[in-house]
Amino acid sequence: MGSIRVHASSGLFFDFRYKGTRCREYTILPDSTANRKKMGKMMEQIEAEIAVGTFNYRTYFPNSKLATRFDAPQGAGGAAGLGRENTPPPQAEPAHYLPPLTPVSTPLFKNFADEWFAENEVRWRKSYKSTIAEILAGHLKPEFGEKAVGQITKAEILKFRSALAKVPGRKNRDSLSASRINYVMMTLRQILTEAADRFNYTNPYRNIKPLKIQRSDVEPFTLGEVQRILQNVRADFRNYFIVRFFTGMRTGEIDGLKWEYIDFEKRLILVRETIVRGEEEYTKTDASQRDIQMSQIVYQALQEQRKATWGRSEFVFCPGEGQHLDHNNVTKRVWYPILRHLGIKQRRPYQTRHTAATLWLAAGENPEWIARQMGHASTEMLFKTYSRFVPNLTRQDGSAFERLLRQSGTTEAPDAAQLQACQDNPVEAHNG
């Protein structure tokens, strides 16, 4: 049975037997998983042809000395010397066999990327489609566009990622964030993975891990800070921030909130749409489609807001012309000014969402109920993100267990007789 082996000075080579002769055919291919896979497939084909008697040595190894010997007719000395092994070619004359191992013919990256985009855009949200288009035009096509997609190597991918770290970022940052770089690289990975599957070659993106992303700080406001903000913010935005602080709605969700999704009778806010890049879209995830229960303060705020915008606009919160709010405008003209005025540490408006979660937890609300209000698929993110802000959920001093024992009337350690009774009749001991 043939095998693929490696020679220290030349590279990978085929090692198989044909017509009773051990044949070694050397290449200049370096030892790699991709090259072994290609040669392995070729070895399988060779053995299959040998088995059925259709193997032509010169077809696979046209420049091999053994090819000439196997071409020689029987009885004309062609069998002479067949017991010798085919020695490696001299270093001055590197092996140049294996025409079948040339890279598979693949389209240019720019053409395949366009095809991939066209095939997938039907399942993407508008904002996501726009983001992918920007990544292709701004990063991937300029770097790989004129290169055949099947010829892109892992080394080139890593070099490209390093170059991204030197690209200036937004808001006067010296470089792109790790999150943004990962987003660009994720798009590249998806394209190369699809190409590798479609054209049957080894994906060069294998074993490349994303950059580590620094965990963003959760800095919720205290209830005292919330009260100060609501008492001093512009009157036309007080109801807006009451709803933000006490529902945990995302920015796009509250900016795109319409009156048709307010159910005063059942006291529910139906989250069904969001604003992304100024356009109305489906919510972030399926779990984000949720019904938020109105607390009394939220109910009253929305009743007050009804007097201001009901009938004038389909949006609950809107500027004078009746369109939805522009979050950048609200942040710069209302949010940051009130924080500076009150001397409160500047934080993004998104911290209002974190504030709602921590206040609910501190109040002892059921975590599953909170997760549903927030639009989380489970409580995992809830505890992972917010537990450190709620001492009652993270006690490590044993006091919770002590409280349980006191409530059950177990305040003293059992004596030897009690322990023996538990061992003799554990059921009665448990029930007692």
ABEGO torsion letter per residue (X at the ends): XBBBBBBAAAEBBBBBBBGGBBBBBBBABBBBAAAAAAAAAAAAAAAAAAAAGABBAAAABAABAAAAAAABBBGAGAABGAABBBBBBBAABBBABGAAABBBBBBBAAAAAAAAAAAAAAABBAAAAAAAAAAAAAAAAAAAAABBAAABBAAAAAAAAAAAAABBBBGGBABBBAAAAAAAAAAAAAAAAAAAAAAGBBBAABGBBBBBBBBBBBBBBBAAAAAAAAAABBAAAAAAAAAAAAAGBBAAAAAABBAAABBAAAGBBBBABBBBGGBBBBBABAAABBBBBBBAAAAAAAAAAAAAABGABABABBBAAGBBBBAAAAAAAAAAAAAAAAGBBBBBAAAAAAAAAAAAAAAGBBAAAAAAAAGBABAAAAAAAAAAABAAAABAAGAAAAAAAAAAGBABBBBAAAAAAAAABAAAAAAX
